[in-house]
Amino acid sequence: MSIKVSVITTANRTRCFTLDNSDSISHLLDSLKRSTHMFSGKPLIVGSAAQTEIFAASSIACIELETDSKLDGYLPGGQNLLITALSTEEAMAPFAGGLAGENFKARIDFYFQGGHVLHTRVEGERMAALAERLMNLTSIFEHPLLTYRLPQGGIGLMNPQAMTRSLVTPAVPDLPRDAWVAEPV
């Protein structure tokens, strides 16, 4: 088993690392269990025989862990949405989403400080109460982190505090009362 780690910063720079020994992988997997604190202020330190790299938590937009192994069991629970990053081809193709019974499918593009954009497909159960649906919409920026699946296998961790906006398509039918209703130009 090996894991390719990509750290995407708010300067829109990506640093890549490879873990291929069992001790390093075990340590990483153990830290995923506490990943809700990943972006809470403590720096991320990645060391090797040749160098040590230190990332300020607030300067990390996303961390991606690419692997063939299933990592879902190591992630914190509580996220009620299935978020999957789109491949380049999927991101360029027209998206067909919307409501299907009690479920929904949407495309959400997450924009981060520094210019990084993460194109995703989001699926979940449509909440029955309007208040719950509005809470799902507005609380994205309040989570300590959001997890997503990678199209090539593996998982990603998003830092909502590094996000500047998100774009949801198709349009959300239930907007908060204080939302501005306007067409883009």
Secondary structure, DSSP 4 states (H G I P E B T S, - for coil): --EEEEEEETTS-EEEEEE-SHHHHHHHHHHHTTGGGTTSSSPEEEE-SS-EEEE-GGGEEEEEEE-SS--GGGS-S---EEEEEPPHHHHHS----EEETTEEEEEEEEEETTS-EEEEEEEEEPPSSHHHHHHHHHGGGGSS-EEEE-TTSEEEEE-GGGEEEEEEESPPSS--TT-------
